[in-house]
Amino acid sequence: MPFDLIWWILAAIIGGLMVAFWDNVRERVATWLREHGLSKSVLMDAWIKLDQIIGSVRCKIFTRTQQYGVQKISETSYELDEIKDADVLAELQRRGYVEINIMSQIQ
């Protein structure tokens, strides 16, 4: 198998894992909004906080709306190898946590 083909296959797999992570985050926010009878337009802010815990990463999703204020809407654990973003991993290694605004991922 040519090297270029192997590289493209690996890139697609890694890209697919990151897409799956962001799809999961978007779906959790959308579900919370539906459960509370809200639309995306009322969302004032949304972010995730990732905390490195021995061998895993805890992911908390937060939203802010006029009606409910700041709410933690989800908390999930991921294996460290499920986080494929090199910048996020570097920040986790350096500080032990990272906060990421996700409004652009949701809108």
C-alpha positions as CSV (number, residue, x, y, z in Angstrom):
1,M,0.0,0.0,0.0
2,P,1.5,3.4,-1.0
3,F,2.6,5.7,1.9
4,D,0.3,8.5,0.7
5,L,-2.8,6.2,0.8
6,I,-1.9,5.0,4.3
7,W,-1.5,8.7,5.5
8,W,-4.9,9.6,4.0
9,I,-6.6,6.6,5.7
10,L,-5.0,7.5,9.1
11,A,-6.0,11.2,8.7
12,A,-9.6,10.1,7.9
13,I,-9.8,7.9,11.0
14,I,-8.3,10.6,13.3
15,G,-10.6,13.2,11.8
16,G,-13.5,11.0,12.2
17,L,-12.8,10.5,15.9
18,M,-12.7,14.3,16.4
19,V,-15.9,14.8,14.4
20,A,-17.5,12.1,16.6
21,F,-16.4,14.0,19.8
22,W,-17.8,17.3,18.5
23,D,-21.0,15.6,17.2
24,N,-21.5,14.2,20.7
25,V,-21.0,17.7,22.3
26,R,-23.5,19.3,19.8
27,E,-26.0,16.6,20.4
28,R,-25.9,16.9,24.2
29,V,-26.5,20.7,23.9
30,A,-29.3,20.2,21.4
31,T,-30.9,17.6,23.7
32,W,-30.7,19.9,26.7
33,L,-32.3,22.7,24.7
34,R,-35.1,20.5,23.5
35,E,-35.7,19.1,27.0
36,H,-36.1,22.7,28.3
37,G,-38.3,23.8,25.4
38,L,-35.6,26.2,24.1
39,S,-34.2,26.9,20.7
40,K,-30.6,27.6,19.7
41,S,-31.3,31.3,19.4
42,V,-31.7,31.7,23.2
43,L,-28.3,30.2,23.8
44,M,-26.1,33.1,25.0
45,D,-22.9,31.1,25.6
46,A,-21.7,27.5,25.6
47,W,-18.3,26.0,26.6
48,I,-16.7,22.8,27.7
49,K,-14.2,22.2,30.4
50,L,-11.8,19.3,30.1
51,D,-10.0,18.1,33.2
52,Q,-7.3,15.5,33.0
53,I,-7.9,12.7,35.6
54,I,-5.6,9.7,35.9
55,G,-5.8,8.0,32.5
56,S,-8.9,9.8,31.4
57,V,-10.4,13.2,30.6
58,R,-13.6,14.5,32.2
59,C,-15.7,16.7,29.9
60,K,-18.2,19.1,31.4
61,I,-20.5,21.0,29.0
62,F,-21.9,24.4,30.2
63,T,-24.5,26.7,28.7
64,R,-25.8,30.1,29.6
65,T,-29.3,31.3,28.7
66,Q,-31.4,34.2,29.9
67,Q,-34.0,31.9,31.4
68,Y,-31.7,29.4,33.3
69,G,-28.4,31.3,33.7
70,V,-25.3,29.1,33.7
71,Q,-26.0,25.4,33.8
72,K,-23.8,22.4,33.7
73,I,-25.7,20.2,31.3
74,S,-23.5,17.2,30.9
75,E,-20.5,15.4,32.4
76,T,-18.8,12.6,30.5
77,S,-15.5,10.8,30.8
78,Y,-13.3,10.0,27.8
79,E,-10.1,8.0,27.5
80,L,-7.1,10.3,26.9
81,D,-6.5,8.7,23.5
82,E,-10.0,9.7,22.3
83,I,-8.9,13.4,22.4
84,K,-7.1,13.9,19.1
85,D,-6.6,17.7,19.1
86,A,-2.8,18.3,19.7
87,D,-3.4,21.8,21.1
88,V,-6.0,20.5,23.6
89,L,-3.7,17.6,24.7
90,A,-0.8,20.0,25.1
91,E,-2.8,22.3,27.3
92,L,-4.1,19.3,29.3
93,Q,-0.6,18.2,29.9
94,R,0.6,21.7,30.9
95,R,-2.3,22.8,33.1
96,G,-4.4,19.8,33.8
97,Y,-7.5,21.4,32.3
98,V,-8.7,23.5,29.4
99,E,-11.8,25.5,28.7
100,I,-13.1,25.8,25.1
101,N,-15.9,28.1,23.9
102,I,-18.1,25.9,21.7
103,M,-20.6,28.5,20.4
104,S,-19.1,28.2,16.9
105,Q,-19.5,24.4,17.0
106,I,-23.2,24.7,17.9
107,Q,-24.5,27.5,15.7
